[in-house]
Amino acid sequence: MARNVRHEMLARPDHDEAARQAFVVALKQGLNRTVRSRNEALYAAIVEPGLRAGNGGADPSREAIRDAMHTQSTYRSWSALNRGAQQLMWDTVAAPIRRERARLEASARRLATEHRAGGSLELDPSFEPPRGVTAMDIHLQPGGYALDLGDGDITAGALYEAGGNLYAFGQGIGRGDSKATHVQRFIAGRWPGFHPRRILDLGCSAGSASVPYALEFADAEVHAIDVGAGMLRYAHARAEALGAAVHFHQRDCTATRFADASFDLVVSHNLMHESSDATRRAMLRETWRLLAPGGVFVHQDVPLRFEGLPEFRKFELSWDTRNNNEPFWEVYANADLTADMAAAGIPAERTWVGHLPQTEGSLPWFAAAGSRPAE
């Protein structure tokens, strides 16, 4: 399923709004592909020699690199433009959503009432989203993941899908690059003939990764959980609009309340880099508890790994922690997923950690995966 699939729950930008969105994509692509490479040249030509000269020729630390790079106007300009482009991205997707909010909410109510795909939505009015989600607007999304403006509100999900699409295109990710499709291709290659009967998507956000599982495994019962009510209302309506039967629940990935061994396939998409060490490890323990005999799990995420990287590259990649409200970005980059799975009680011989095979225009998505032996 393509990243830019069309459906009723997407806001429809007018001519000027579409032009501004196209400008944001072009700006982000220019900053990422052209201007950012000059930071490395600046470091190699000017900053690094100066740091080494002042430190007896020793390799500079990441902190020293950061301090020195921030004295360079070229780097500061790039950083300010990058932050501005992210804020502009949200402004450009928010405008049509605000303008069409009444239509989107009416469509969501109708789709939920018609129930034509056969999915469902379970919200918990007493549920308190964890502080790791509510403490800040993650990657500057207005209101954050858990934004909920009241009964019927779908703003968080609408923002997440529209903003996520622009962000991906600005990073150069292909328009047909679906994370779920990559995972499905990986599963088919590693576990040929595997056909799950019950599937769970953890941290589903707007549901764009949940839907492909319902469409690919039409006979399976697909469930998806997230902590935000606004996300889930949108995700449910979106799935119904696309004819995908997905059962959405407002629950925590560390304590899902589903029965032991109740799912044949447990997946997540870009959840780990939004989680603390404690949350990620608890999620892995919960995954293993939920997995039925013969079941498979795949936790896919961005290819952000610090192991073996030079300090300058780590400094570059840590920009999002300080400037894009990604508090767990470096936590994830330093995580030892093999050790985490072992600590969760998953036998080492049943696990796999690495990059998923790429297709044209895609990222080398990272994943931690494994399977339970059949009984």
Long-range contacts (C-beta under 8 A, 24 or more apart in sequence): 1-178, 1-180, 1-181, 1-211, 1-212, 1-215, 2-175, 2-176, 2-178, 3-165, 3-168, 3-173, 3-174, 3-175, 3-176, 3-177, 3-178, 3-208, 4-165, 4-175, 5-242, 7-238, 7-241, 7-242, 8-107, 8-111, 8-237, 8-241, 9-104, 9-107, 9-108, 9-111, 9-154, 9-157, 9-158, 9-161, 9-234, 9-237, 9-238, 9-241, 10-158, 10-161, 10-162, 11-93, 11-96, 11-97, 11-99, 11-100, 11-104, 11-158, 11-162, 12-96, 12-100, 13-95, 13-96, 14-96, 17-92, 17-95, 17-96, 20-88, 20-92, 20-95, 21-92, 21-93, 21-166, 23-92, 24-85, 24-88, 24-89, 24-92, 24-166, 24-170, 25-166, 25-169, 25-170, 27-81, 27-85, 27-88, 27-170, 28-85, 28-89, 28-166, 28-167, 28-169, 28-170, 28-171, 29-169, 29-170, 29-171, 29-172, 31-78, 31-81, 31-82, 31-85, 32-170, 32-171, 32-172, 33-172, 35-78, 35-81, 36-78, 36-316, 38-74, 38-78, 39-69, 39-74, 39-75, 39-78, 39-316, 40-312, 40-316, 42-69, 42-72, 42-74, 42-75, 43-69, 43-312, 46-72, 47-72, 48-312, 59-311, 60-311, 61-311, 62-311, 62-314, 62-315, 62-318, 65-311, 65-312, 65-315, 66-315, 69-315, 79-319, 79-323, 82-319, 82-323, 83-323, 83-324, 85-170, 86-139, 86-140, 86-167, 86-324, 87-140, 89-163, 89-166, 89-167, 89-170, 90-140, 90-141, 90-142, 90-159, 90-163, 92-166, 93-159, 93-162, 93-163, 93-166, 94-142, 94-159, 96-162, 97-155, 97-158, 97-159, 97-162, 101-155, 104-154, 104-158, 105-152, 105-153, 105-154, 107-237, 107-241, 108-152, 108-154, 108-233, 108-234, 108-236, 108-237, 109-152, 111-236, 111-237, 111-240, 111-241, 112-233, 112-236, 112-237, 112-240, 114-240, 115-240, 116-240, 116-243, 117-239, 117-240, 117-242, 117-243, 117-244, 117-245, 117-246, 118-245, 119-214, 119-236, 119-239, 119-240, 119-244, 119-245, 119-246, 119-247, 119-248, 120-236, 120-247, 120-248, 121-232, 121-233, 121-236, 121-247, 121-248, 122-247, 122-248, 122-249, 122-250, 123-229, 123-232, 123-233, 123-250, 124-250, 124-251, 127-227, 127-229, 127-250, 127-251, 129-227, 129-228, 130-227, 130-252, 130-279, 132-274, 132-275, 132-276, 132-279, 132-327, 132-328, 133-227, 133-228, 133-274, 135-327, 136-325, 136-327, 137-325, 138-274, 138-325, 138-326, 138-327, 139-167, 139-320, 139-324, 139-325, 139-326, 140-324, 140-325, 145-205, 145-226, 145-227, 145-228, 145-231, 145-274, 146-227, 146-228, 146-229, 146-230, 146-231, 147-228, 147-230, 148-228, 148-229, 148-230, 149-230, 152-233, 153-229, 153-230, 153-233, 154-230, 154-233, 154-234, 154-237, 155-230, 156-228, 156-230, 156-231, 156-234, 157-205, 157-206, 157-207, 157-228, 157-230, 157-231, 157-232, 157-233, 157-234, 157-235, 157-238, 158-206, 158-234, 160-205, 160-206, 160-231, 160-234, 161-206, 161-208, 161-234, 161-238, 164-206, 164-208, 171-363, 172-361, 173-361, 173-362, 173-363, 174-359, 174-360, 174-361, 174-362, 175-361, 176-359, 176-361, 177-359, 177-361, 177-362, 177-363, 178-208, 178-209, 178-212, 179-209, 179-269, 179-270, 179-300, 179-365, 180-208, 180-209, 180-210, 180-211, 180-212, 180-213, 180-267, 180-269, 181-212, 182-300, 182-356, 182-357, 182-359, 182-362, 182-365, 183-267, 183-269, 183-298, 183-300, 183-356, 183-367, 184-212, 184-213, 184-216, 185-356, 185-357, 186-298, 186-356, 186-357, 186-367, 186-369, 187-265, 187-296, 187-298, 189-357, 190-352, 190-369, 191-296, 191-371, 194-265, 194-296, 195-219, 195-220, 196-220, 196-263, 196-264, 196-265, 196-295, 196-296, 197-221, 197-264, 198-222, 198-223, 198-262, 198-263, 198-264, 198-265, 198-292, 199-223, 199-263, 199-264, 199-265, 199-266, 199-267, 200-224, 200-225, 200-256, 200-258, 200-263, 200-265, 200-266, 200-267, 200-290, 201-225, 201-246, 201-267, 201-268, 201-269, 202-253, 202-256, 202-266, 202-267, 202-268, 202-271, 202-283, 202-287, 202-299, 203-253, 203-268, 203-269, 203-270, 203-271, 203-274, 204-231, 204-232, 204-235, 204-248, 205-231, 205-235, 206-231, 206-234, 206-235, 206-238, 207-234, 207-235, 207-236, 207-238, 207-239, 207-246, 207-248, 208-238, 209-267, 209-269, 210-235, 210-239, 210-244, 210-246, 210-248, 211-238, 211-239, 211-242, 211-244, 211-246, 213-246, 213-265, 213-267, 214-239, 214-244, 214-245, 214-246, 215-242, 215-243, 215-244, 220-264, 220-265, 221-247, 222-246, 222-247, 223-247, 223-248, 223-249, 223-258, 223-263, 224-248, 224-249, 225-249, 225-250, 225-251, 225-252, 225-253, 225-256, 226-250, 226-251, 227-251, 227-252, 253-279, 253-282, 253-283, 253-286, 254-279, 254-282, 254-283, 254-286, 255-282, 255-286, 256-286, 256-290, 258-290, 260-289, 260-290, 261-289, 261-290, 261-291, 261-292, 261-293, 261-295, 262-290, 262-292, 263-290, 263-291, 263-292, 263-295, 264-291, 264-292, 264-294, 264-295, 264-296, 265-295, 265-296, 265-297, 265-298, 266-290, 266-291, 266-295, 266-296, 266-297, 266-298, 267-297, 267-298, 267-299, 267-300, 268-299, 268-300, 268-301, 269-300, 269-301, 270-300, 270-301, 270-302, 271-299, 271-301, 272-299, 272-301, 272-332, 272-335, 272-337, 272-368, 273-301, 273-302, 273-304, 273-326, 273-328, 273-329, 273-332, 273-333, 274-326, 274-328, 275-328, 275-331, 275-332, 276-328, 276-331, 277-331, 277-335, 280-332, 280-335, 280-340, 281-340, 281-343, 281-344, 284-340, 284-341, 284-343, 284-344, 284-346, 284-368, 285-344, 285-345, 287-344, 288-344, 288-345, 288-346, 288-372, 291-371, 291-372, 292-372, 293-372, 293-373, 293-374, 293-375, 294-371, 294-372, 294-373, 294-374, 294-375, 295-371, 295-372, 296-369, 296-370, 296-371, 297-369, 297-370, 297-371, 298-367, 298-368, 298-369, 299-367, 299-368, 299-369, 300-356, 300-365, 300-366, 300-367, 301-332, 301-365, 301-366, 301-367, 302-363, 302-365, 302-366, 303-355, 303-363, 303-364, 303-365, 303-366, 304-329, 304-332, 304-333, 304-366, 305-333, 305-366, 306-330, 306-333, 306-334, 307-334, 337-368, 338-368, 340-368, 341-368, 341-370, 346-370
